[in-house]
Amino acid sequence: MKSYLIALMLVLVFPIVQAAHAAEVSLSGFGTVGYAVSDKEYDYQRFINDNGTLKRDTVIGVQADVKINEQFRITLQGKLSPSEKNDTDWVPDISWAFLSYRPSNDWLFRLGKLRVPMYLNSENVDVGVTHDMARLPAEMYLLSPINDMLGISVSKTWSPAIGEFMLESYWGKAPFYWRVYMRDDATMLGGMREGANFWPMDMESTGMVMTFQRNASVFRAGIHYAIAQMKDGSPLNERYTLQPVYIPTPAGLMRVGDAYQYDVPNLSHSIRNIVYVLGCDIDLGLDFRLLAEYGRRSIPDFDGAPDSQGGYVALLRKMGKWTPYISVSRLLSAEKVRNMFESINSYQIYGPADFLNATQHQLVDSINAYDQYTWAVGISYHLTPKQKIKAEGAQNRIRGMSALIDNPPGARISDADINIFSISYNFVF
């Protein structure tokens, strides 16, 4: 992917060199310096714990827009943020690198590294000054493991009297790292190490999104289809089944019990994802706004994959330079995923095969299952049109399970509250 990106950059930069005398170049930057702290020792959303962290929300970025002529434009954006393939490093990354072609006011073609048009705030998810919530709800905004892709998009706009419609279709590919956190070490048994493990994967995605804007209100609906696979082509397990465990003895193999194991006849080399997304940003009048988004991620072939639905509703009111808000969000895995999780989580091996309990814990930990909701109350303060301070208090209620928790050794965490305070300084320049 890096070699493709370098080639893409050369292709995009070449027209700049050719047309440097006529090009209009504008530079801008953005950033969020965010601090978050919880009342729990374990990590939530990778970094948030009772020690506090700057890593969950902090990001710094720069953007260059090059207008070659009225039809062609080049956009480059880079950012510095925590790594997606480990929990320790900060890494620079090219978020956007694309060529735009607008033959007329109602058509737009883009080629290169683009943002996937998944959410209301997809385009500006890293630019905190453009929205008032201290943190966009994870129950919705972690629906997809990728935000950017290398591909193409085509947009068509209509402007009848009732408002503006825009239909966008896209196709692209992206590498990503799927993070799973293991509470036990099973390396001696052929499993993973304790702590965060990152699986390199690839995803190919296509979709179509319709957006309708009327005055200051926006409505959005999209459908997306994606296929993910391990980068090395290794198979993926569709479900786990209870199977006999045998150990060798002088008299031959002896059955010592049962354990959940890979269901070998149901191994697959790819995961199909079908995602439906709805969203709205409604001007209610009297300076009130209603924000709501809902996403349904369907994974029909797997019982242990993150087949889920999530969303949020938020009410905001602008009061001069202040914008207080309240929000509630929900994330719930499909029943088949929760049943698989509970079946393995409640199973205990006794006798000579009890050493395999560590592998059973790892099977549970690898299932991205969720049953949680969050209440949040926050406020933003507009220092200037280019600077904003935000603060939020949130209570995350974990009901049955949550893969957003880095579970310490022992039983899986359930029926727990995680209280989080967040504050951030957001800016553009």
BELZIGI-V214750 format. One record per backbone hydrogen bond with DSSP energy under -1.0 kcal/mol. NH is the residue of the N-H (numbers start at 1). CO is the residue of the C=O. If there is no record, write none. Layout:
nh,co
NH,CO
NH,CO
//
This chain:
nh,co
5,1
6,2
7,3
8,4
9,5
10,6
11,7
12,8
13,9
14,10
17,13
18,14
19,15
22,19
23,19
24,67
26,65
28,63
30,61
31,427
32,59
33,425
35,423
36,53
37,421
38,49
44,48
45,404
47,45
48,44
50,40
52,49
53,36
58,54
59,32
60,80
61,30
62,78
63,28
64,76
65,26
66,74
67,24
68,72
69,72
73,100
74,66
75,98
76,64
77,96
78,62
79,93
80,60
81,91
83,89
91,81
93,79
95,77
96,77
97,113
98,75
99,111
100,73
101,109
102,71
107,104
108,155
109,101
110,153
111,99
112,151
113,97
114,149
116,147
118,116
122,119
125,122
127,124
128,126
130,127
131,128
140,137
141,137
142,138
143,140
149,114
150,173
151,112
152,171
153,110
154,169
155,108
156,167
157,106
158,165
163,160
164,213
165,158
166,211
167,156
168,209
169,154
170,207
171,152
172,205
173,150
174,203
176,201
178,199
180,197
182,195
186,192
189,186
190,187
191,186
195,182
197,180
199,178
201,176
202,229
203,174
204,227
205,172
206,225
207,170
208,223
209,168
210,221
211,166
212,219
213,164
214,217
217,214
218,281
219,212
220,279
221,210
222,277
223,208
224,275
225,206
226,273
227,204
228,271
229,202
231,200
233,230
236,268
238,266
241,261
243,259
245,257
247,254
249,252
252,249
254,247
256,245
259,243
261,241
263,239
264,262
266,263
267,264
268,236
271,228
273,226
274,298
275,224
276,296
277,222
278,294
279,220
280,292
281,218
282,290
284,288
288,285
289,316
290,282
291,314
292,280
293,312
294,278
295,310
296,276
297,308
298,274
303,238
307,305
308,297
309,332
310,295
311,330
312,293
313,328
314,291
315,326
316,289
317,324
318,287
319,322
322,319
323,380
325,378
326,315
327,376
328,313
329,374
330,311
331,372
332,309
333,370
334,307
338,334
339,335
340,336
341,337
342,338
343,339
344,340
345,341
346,342
347,344
354,351
356,353
357,354
360,356
361,357
362,358
363,359
364,360
365,361
366,362
367,364
369,367
371,401
372,331
373,397
374,329
375,395
376,327
377,393
378,325
379,391
380,323
381,389
382,321
383,381
384,387
387,384
388,426
389,381
390,424
391,379
392,422
393,377
394,420
395,375
396,418
397,373
398,416
399,371
405,402
406,43
407,405
415,399
416,398
418,396
420,394
421,37
422,392
423,35
424,390
425,33
426,388
427,31
428,386
429,29
//
